[in-house]
């Protein structure tokens, strides 16, 4: 029986080729777009799911409040927190501390390897996380000082390619400036791409407690907040209930007024949310954007729904054509259930053909899609474990089956309900309910497409605004050289670096050189309990701080608003002799000075040390425009860990870089020369937003195209239904423009109604999205006008082809059949 249904369905598809092609094309494009998006969504939701303990793993974060205002929302906290929580609460069964050692140069056998990500972790780290060792004992690998675990790729990079990685155990490497070698005690598999923690080397945390000058604060301390904490709860424990107890925990163990003049609150974040839900400062992990992921998922659902709405619309619109078929079948004994099965088989066949074509289309688009999202994804990513287990895979299969049933079942019910006697007597006509439903579906389709068009405009404008907005500093054509970390900071270092800068300025195309502790785009440190030295009221402020040389503000084009710049006389190798400082305009307001001029000559106290304000500079964006402007102080400090900014202005950049490298190696032998362009690095902060913008526009285009296919199909059907009416009107003198207007006006009305529905919804959703940015555009009225005109133009372009074709046709042909 099923074979008969299948053969009949195939014949119907062939018989109505144009409608079948439109249906299949719409479904195939919709499914392909949906599958591509779901690959990305599933990958982003799969972060950290490979950890066997992921349901019970959490990271600790803290909020600091000063004078009732949130001043820090970060993931760094005190070395004692994890152990104290495990001691205090039976729900906590394990903890691990993480201390980033940073991107270090690794030295092995007199060979140096740059940019190796090293993190220091407790020995318990391997118990809690599933980073599998392929050589070594995970119970003891990081128990002793100066021990390390290498990833397989890192080990082969240092020691050479060998099949037996166990032979790497016992070898010794030097990390950065450390004089003590680290013994390799383990080799682990490469860190999965979907791990929010990324590393090349795991170093033993206890190393910081060893040696002649151990880092005491790293052991058990509530004052130095330079550590990250992960805790493991017993299975089934309610982390929110545990979190509610942290108020008492903070009061017992931590007194913020003695440390930072702030109130401190601790919270837990599930490890499974660490990648997508990070709005934290001092983030250690690899982060994404939940807004991008869920936004694209909604677009995927919109696209596939539009495709299935097309199928329903076209199937029910052709009900008049298939009425006689149903009548004949019923007269010859077919039951309604048989007819329903027949039409469901037809729907199933069309959807399966569309799915096969969608898979082929997806494979064709996979490479450019991977280039867009900067990940190597494939169809297999739809079937891996993600947040909520295999919910995406199950949801995808459920979605496809549901779509096939709904898109096939409704037309099947409509078509199978026709009364054979009325149909065969020629008294059948489309029901008003069916017409209203089709119009409603068209409105829903175009409401979605209009909303996506509006959203695309607004996302594009916001991203363009952020990338073109004045930063208050000039980061163009700035070459940033990695610092000379293997040089000693002694009494001669400042003079050496100044000589190096002077030498660089002799290179053709180099217009300025400066060093600074932080580069634009990087997180600055904070100083708490900052106040005017003449203010004894106890009102303290929090200010960002960084070090820089006296050329810094000139190289970056930062304006001096009052006072003077830093000069070479303000610097000294002895920190205790330093006392002059620059502050920005926001710091002037924060500290309560009456004006920029009022601040000059006054003193501020930072960590019980007085600093004299000698100059006020303009506010500038240290980070992306997602964040508000903050008060900043610039201290006159040099350091071997300070990157070097080189301003270049030459068409031959390669030659300039080569000359810079030669000079660098002359002044700082033994260091590795590496560089990047600052504007490229700074704009990486907008990577997720740019991805969202591009993907939004591309898939909105898919949605518009699919909706247009449906509109084309409906216009084809509407024109064929009114072909004789068109002939009569032409005979009576109607012009081509009259006929086109007649056939188009009903559809244009529906598009206009869709625009009225979509506009307020799109405004509300995009208004919420823009709230994530401290600096954002205003949503202007003309965006909606353009989107409305564009949607009407798309609808007219879709409809007019068939309308004009019908209008210019010879009326004799259409009337000959009467």
N, C-alpha and C positions, 0 to 999 in steps of 0.2 A: 504493500500500500504506500509506504513512504517513497518508494522508487517512483510510483506514479505521480505522487505529489511533486517530487523533485523534477521529473521530466516536464510536467505541466508548468511548473514555476519557471523553468529555463525557457520554455517556449514563450511565455508571457514577457519575460525579460527581453528576448530577441524581437518580439512583435512590437514592443514599444521602446525602441532603441534610444531615442532622444531622452525620454524621461528616465530610462534606466541609467544612461550615461551620466545624467545630471545627478541622480540619486547616488550612484556609486562613487562618482568623483567627489561629491560633497562629503560623503561618509569617509572615504579613503583619506582625504586631506585632513578632515577633522580628527580621525583616529591617529594618523601619523603625527600631527601636532601634539595631540594628547599624550601619545607614547613617549615622544621626545621630552616633553616637559616632565612627565612622571619619572623618567630616568633620573633627571637632575634632582627632583624633589626627593625621590627615594634615597639617592646618594647623600644628600644633605642631611636627611633624617637618620641616616645610618651611622652617623658619627658616634664613636665609642661603644657601639653595640657589640663589638667583638669581645669586649671585656665580660668575662663570665659573671663577675659580681656587679655588673652595671646597675641592676635595680637597687642596690644597697650602697652605692658609692655617691658621695656628695663632696662638694668643695665649699670651704668656708669663705665668706666674704663679709666685709664690714662697711658700715656707713658712719661717717663722722659728722657731727653737728656742732656748729659754733654759733653762739648767740641765736639759737633756734633755726639756723640756716644750714642746709646740707652742703658741706664743703668738700667731701670726698666720698666717692662711691667706688670702692676698689676691691681687688682680690688679694692684695698684700696685707699681711697682718703679722702678729708676733710669733716668735719661734716656739713659745710655750703653749699656744692655743690648742693644738691637736692633742698633746699629751694631757693637758688639763681637762679637756672635754672627755677623754677616755677615762680619766680618773674620776671625774665627777658624775658621769651618766652611764648606767649599765647598758643603755641602748647602743653606745659606741663601742665596737669590739676591736677596732684597729684604726690606726692613723698613719699618715706618711707626710713628711715635709718635703717641699721642693724649693731649691734655691738655684735660680738660673745663674750659671757661670758665664753665660753669654756666648757670642760667636767667637770662638778662640782659634788661634793658630796652633796646630798640632805639629810637634817636631818628633820625627822618628828617623834614626839612622842619617842624621844631618839633612833630611828632607823636610820641608815645611808645607803644610796643607792648611789653606785659609778657609774661613767661613764654616767652621765645624760647630754645630749647635750642641752645647754641653749643658746638662742640668744635673745638679747634685740632689740625690734622693736618699731617704732612709732605706735601710735594708728591707723594711716592711713593704716598700713600694711594689716589689715583685710578687708579694703575696696577694696584694689587693688588685693589681692590674694584670692583664693577660698579655704581657710582652714576652713571648716564649723564648727561652734560652735554648740554643742548639748546641751549646758547649758551656760547661761550667755548672756550678751548683747554685740555684736561685736562693737557697736558704742561707748561704754564707758569702755570696759573691761580693756584696757591698757592706760587709760587716766591719771590715778593717779600713783604717785611713789609707789614702793614696791607692785605692783600687778602683777599677773602672770596667764597665761593660760596653762593648762596641757593637753597633749594628753590623750585620754581615757585609753590607756594601762598604761601610767605613773601614772595617778590618781589611778587606781586600784592597782598598785604596791605599792603605798604609803599608801592608805587608806583602802584597802581591796576591794574585789569584791562585788559590789552592783548593783542592777538593776537600781536604780534611781541615776544617776550620778549627778543630780542637788543637791543632798545632800552634795556633796563635796565642793560646793561653800561656801566661807567664812572661810574655814580651812586655817591654816597658816603653811608655810614650811620655813626652813632656807636653804639658798644656800651658799655652800662653807664656807668662813670665814666671810660672812656678819653677822653682829650682829642683824640687823633688820629683822624681819620675813616678808615674802611675802604673801599677801592675795590672795587666789585662787579666781579669778573673772570669770573664764570661763573654760569649758572643750571642746576641739575640737576633731573631729575624728582623728584617727591615720594618720600620714602623709603618703600619697601614696608613694609606692616604687619608682614611676617614677616622684618624685619631686627632683629637684636638691638641694633645701634647705631641710635639715633633722634636726629635733629637737624633744626633749621631752617636752621642756618648752619654752614658749614665755614670756619673762619678759618685763616689761614696760621700754621703752627707757628713759623716764623722770626720772627714778630712779637715773641715773648717775648725774642728775642736782640737786638732793635733798640732804639734810643733811648738816652737818657743813662744810664738805670739798667737795663740789660738783666738778665734773669733768667738769670745765668750757669749755674746748675745745670740749666737746661733744655737745654743744648747737649750736653755729654758729661761725665757726673758719676756717681759711685758712692756718693754720700752722701745725697742728697735723693730720697726715693722717692715722688714724686707723679705718676708717669707710667704710661701703659698702652702695651703694646707688642704689635704684630702682626708676624709674620714669614711669609715665603713660602719654601717649600722647593722644590727642583727636583723635577719630576715623578718619581714613583716612589721618592722618598727615604723611608726608614723613620724616622718621628719618634721612635719609642721607642729606636731605636739611637742617634740623635742625643742624645736626652735623657739617655742613660746616660753621656754624656761631660761632663755639666754639673757634676759634682763637681769635676773638674779646672778647669773654667771658673770656678767660684766661688772656688776657691783662688787662681787666677791674678789675677782682676780685683777680687775683693771680699773685704775682711777685716771680717767682721761685728763682731768684738770692738771695732773702732775706731769703728764707727758706732752699733750698737744693742746691743752686748753679747750678740749672738746668733749662732747658726750659721744660715746662709741657704742654702736649696736651691731651684734653679730647675727648672721643669717646663714642658711644652707641653700645651696643650689644643686639639684640633681645633676649628676655627671652627664646624663643624656641630653641635658639642655645647655651644657656649657658652650657648645659650638655656635648655636643659633641665637641664644638669648644672652648676649654679652653686651652690656652697655657700660662695662666697668673700665676704670682707669687701671693702668699697670697690668694689662691683660697679658698672661703668659701663653695662652692657648691660641690655636688657629681658629679664627672666628668667621662666621658667615652672617647672613641676615635672614631672620625669620620673616620679615616683611617681604623680601624677594621670594622666598620659598612658598609661603602661603599665597602671595599675590599671583605667582605663576600657576599654582595649583588651581586657583579660582578661574584664571583665564582658560586653563585646560578644560575644566568642567564646562565653562561657557561655550567653548568651541565645539565640544562633542554634543552638547545639548542643541546648539544651533543646527548641527548636521542632522541630528535625529528629528528635529522639528521640521526640517526640509522634507525628510522622508514622509512624515505623517501628513504634512500639507499636500504634497504632490500625490500621495496615495489616495487621500480622501477627496481631493479635487477631481480626480479621474473617476470618481464613483459613478458618474452618469454614463461614462463609456463602458464600465464593467457591469452595469446594472443588468443588461440583457444576458450577459454571460452567466450571472448569478441566477436570473430567472430561468434560463434553459436548464441549468444544472439542477435547480430545485424541482422543476417539472419532471425531469428524468430520474428523480428519486434521491438526490443528494440531500443529506441532513445538514442542519446548521453547524453542528460540531465538525462535520467533514469539511465544510467550506472554511471554517475557522482554521482547521489544521492546514488546509491548502494555502490560505493567505499567510499563515505564520511560516510555512515552509518557504514561501516566496520571500518573505522578509528575512528569514534566516539565511537564505542563499545570497541575497543581495548584500547582507552584512558580512558574510564570510568572504565573498569576493572582494568587498571593500577592505576587509581586514588584511587579506593577502596583499592587495595593492598597497595598503598603508605600510605594511612591513617592508615591502620593496622600496617605497618612497622614503621610509625612515632610514634604511640602510644607505640610500643615496644622499640623504641630508645629514648623516651622522658626523662626517668629518667637519663640515662647516659649523654644525651645532656644537661639536666639541671645541672648535676654535673659539666660538662665542663665549662659552662658559669656562674655558681653560681647564677642562678636565677630560680625561680619556674614558668616556662612558660607552656603554653598549647595551644591547637588549638585556643582557644578563643582570644589569643593575635593577631591573624591575622585580627580580625574584630574590634579592638578598634581604637579610633582616634589617629592619629600620626601627625608628621610634615606634613603639607599640607592636613589636614583633614583625610579623609578616602582613601587617594591616594593609600596606600599599598594594601588595600582590593580590591579596584577597579582595580588596576594594576594586582593583582593576578588573578582575574576573567578574565580580559582581556587577560592576558598572556595564561591562560589555553585554552580559546576559540580560540585565535589566533593560538596557537600551534596546536590544533586539526584541525582547518581549513587548515592551511598551510601544515601540515604534511599529511593531507588527500587529499587536493585539487590538489596538484601537481601530485601525483601518479594517482589520478582519471582522470586528464586531459590526462596524458600519455596513460593510459590503454584504455580510451574511444575513443582515436583517431585512433586506429588500423583499417585498411581497411579489411573487412571480406574476400574478394575474395583472397587477397594475403596471409592472415593468413591460410585460409582453404586449399590453394594450397601448404602450407609448405614453402612459400617464405619469411616468417617474420624473421627478425634478429634484435638484439638490435641496436639502432641508435648510431652513433659515438657521437652525442651531449649528449645522455643519459650516455654513458660510461664516457665522459669527466666530466660531472656534478658529477657523483658518485665519481670519483677520486678526484675532487675538494673538495667535502664534506668530504671525508676521510682525505685529507690533512688538511682541516680546523679543523676537530675533533682532529687530533693528534697534530696540532700546538698548540691548546688550552691545551691539556694534557701535552705536553712537556714544555710549558711555566709555567704551574702549578707545574710541577716537579722541574724546575729550581728555581721558586719562593720559593718552600718549603725548598729547600736546603739553599738558601740565608737567609730566615727568621730564620731558625733553627740556622745557623752559627752566625747571629747577636745576637740572644737571648743568645746563649751559650757564646759568646764573652763578653756580658755585665755582665752575672751572674758569670763569672770566672775571669774577669779582676781584676788586683790588684787595690785596692782602695786608696792605700797610708796609710791605717789604717786597723787594724784587728778587725773585728766585730764578729768573730766566738766565740761561747760559752760566749757571754756577756748577762747577765741577767739584764734587766732594771727594777728597782723598781720605782713605782710612788712616787713623792715627798711627804714629810710630811707637807702638806699645813696647817694643824691645829696647827703647832708649831709656836711659836713667834720668830721673828728675832730680837734678842737682843744681848747684848755684849757677852753672853755666847754661842750663837748658833754655832759659828765657832768651838769653843773648843768641844762642844757636838758632832758635826758632825764628827770631826776628831777622837774623841774617839770611835764613832760608827764604823767608817771605820777600826780603829785599831782592834776593837772587831771582826768585820767580817773576818778580815784576819787570825784570829785564828781558823776559821772553816775549817775543812778538805775539800780540793778541791777548796777553794777560794784563788786565786792567786793575786788578785788586786781589789781595789775599788776606784771609782772616782765619782765626781759629776760635772755636767755641765748644762748650761742653755739650750742647744740644744743637741739633739741626732741625730746621722747620719740618714739622710732621711728627717729631718725636715728643714723647711725654717728658715734661719738666718735673724736677723734684719740687717738693713743697717745704716751706718753712712755716711752722705754727707759732703762736704766741708772739707774733710780730706787732710792735706798737711804736708810736712816736716816743722818743726818749723823754720828752717833757710831759708825757701824759701818764699820770699815776692813777687813772680811774679804773684800771684793770680791764679795759676794753682791748682785747687782742684780735688780731686779724690773721688770715692765712694768705700767703703770697707765694707764687711760683718763683723759682730762682734758677739762674743758670750762670755759668762763667763764660767770659768772652774776652778777646783781646781788644786793643784800642782801635783796630781797623774794622771791627765787626759792623757797626752801624753804617759806615760808609760803603762797605762792600755790598750790603743788602739794601742800601737806599732808605734806611730808617731815618725819619726826620727828628731833629733835635728841637723840642718845643721851648725849652728854657734851660738856662745854665750852660754848662760846657760838656764836651765829650770826655771820655777817658783818654788819658795820655800815657806815654811810656813811664812817666814818673809815678803813676798810680800803682805800679806792679812791683812785687818783691817776692823772692822765693820763700821768705818767712811769712806765713799766713798771719801771724800776730801783728805784723806791721801794716797790713792792709786795712783801709778804713773808708775809702771812697766808693760810691755805688751810684748806678743809674736806676731810675724807676720809670715805669710807663704812666700814661695819663690815668689809667684805671687804678693804679696803686695810689696815685695822688688822692683820688676820691675815697678809696677804701681806707686809707690812713687818716683821713679827715683834714687834710691840708686845705686851706681856703682857695688856692689856685696853684698853677704850675710854678709861678714865681715864688709863691709863699713857701713851697717845699725846698727851694734851693737854700743850702746852708743849714738846714735842720738835720737832726739825727733821728735814725730809727734803730730800735734794738731788736736784734735777731739772735736767739740762743745766747742771751746775756752778753752779746758783743755789739758795740755801737758802730753804726755805719753812717757816714756823712753823705747826704744827698747832694751830688754835684751837678746833676742834670736830669731833665725829664724828656723822655722820648715819646713818640706817638704810639698808640696801640697798634699792634699787628697780630695777625692770625698765626699763632704757632702751630695750630692744628687746623683741621678742615672746618668748613663753615657749619658743620653739624653742631659744633660746640660754641658756647658764648666766649666773649673776650674775658680775659682774666688779668688781675694785677700781677705784674712781673718786676723782678729786680735783677739787674745784671751786675755781677761781681767781677772785679779785675783779677782773673785767675788764668794761669796757663796750666797745661797738664799733658802728660804723654798719652792720655786717652781721649784728648780733644781732637775731633776731625778737623781737617783743613779745607776751607772753602776757597776755591780759585775762580774768580770772575774772568771769563774769556770772551773776547769779541774778535773773532777772526773766521774767515771762510775755511781756513785749513785747520780744523779742530784737531785732526789726527796728529799733525805735526806739533801742535802746541802740547798735546797730551804726552807725546814722546819726549819732548824737552822737559816737561814737568817731571816725568818719571826719572830721567837722567839726573836732574838736580836733586830729587828726593833721595835717590839711592846714594848720592855723594854725601849728603848731610846725615842720613839715617841708615847707614849700612846695617845689614842683618834683619831689616824689616821687609815685609812684603808690600809691594805697591799694588793698590787696588782702588778703584774709583767708581762713581756713578754720577749721573746728572740729577740735580736736586729736583727740578720740576717734574721729572718722570717719577721719582720716588714719592714726592708729595702727592701727586695725583693718584697714586695707588690707594690712597684713603677713600677715593670715590669709586673703587673697583666694583663693589656690590651695587652701588647706585647706577653706575654706567651699564652694568649687566642687566639690571632691572629695566632700565630705559630702552636698551636695544631689544631685549627679549619682549618687552611689553609691546613695542612698535611692530616687531616682526609678527608676533602671534595675533596682535590686533588686526594686522593685515590679512592673516589667514581667516580670521573670523569674518571680516568684511567680505572676503572673496566667497566664502561658503554661503553667507547670507545672500549675496548677489546671485549665486547659482540657484538658490531656492526661489528668489524673486524672478529670475529668468524662466525657471520652470513654470511658475504660476502665470507669468505673463504669456508664455507660449500656450498654456491651457486656456486662459481667458480669451486670448485672441482666436484660438480655434473654435471656441464656443460661440463667438460673436461674429464669425466670418460672413454669415449671410446678412446680419444686421449692417455690417460694414459695407457690403455690396449695395444694399438698398440705399443707405445714406449717400454713397458716392453717386449713384444714379440720380438721386434727388439734388445733387449739387454740392455735397459736403467736400471741403478741401482736405488736402493731406494733413495740414496742421490741425484742423478740426478733429480728424480721426485720431491723430496721435494724442491730442489732449483728452479725448473721450476715453481712450484705452489707458492713459497714464494717471488721470486725476485720482482715481480711487486708491491706487498704490501710493501716490504722493501724500494723500491724506493720512494713510497709515504710518508713513515715515515721519510725518510731522507730529502725529500723536506720540510716536516712539521718542522723538526728540524732546517733547514736553515732559515725558515720564523720566527719561534718562538724565536730563540736565541737573535737576536738584539732587538726584542720587549720586551722580558723578561728582558734583561739587562737594557733597558731604564726605564721601570716601576720600577724595583727594585732599580735602581740608584736614582730615585726620592724619593722612600720610605726611603732610607738610609739617605737622606739629613736631616731628622727630628732628627738625632742623632749627637751630637757633637763628640762622639767617635764611630766609626763604622769600620766595616771590609772593606777590598777591595774585589771587585767581581773578583774572580780568574778564569782563563780559564778552569781549570780542572772541575769546577762545571758544565760547559756546556758539557764537554766530558762525564762525568758520567751520566748526564741527557740524553744525546744522546744515549749512550750505553744501559742505562736502558730502554729507550723507544723502542729501537730495540729488546732488550731481551724480553720485554713484548709482542711486536708484534710477534716475532718468537715463543714464548711459546704459544700464542693464535692460530697462523696459523699451527704450526708444528704438533699438535695432529691430525688434520683432514688430513693434507698433508701426514703424515706417514701412517695413516690408509688407505688412497687411494693408496699409493705407494706399500704397502705390500699386497694389495688385489689380489686375483686370476684374471688375465686378461681374462681368459675364460668366467667368469661371465659377464664382461662388454661387451665382443664382441659377446656373444651368441645372443643378440637381433638384430644384423645387418642382 
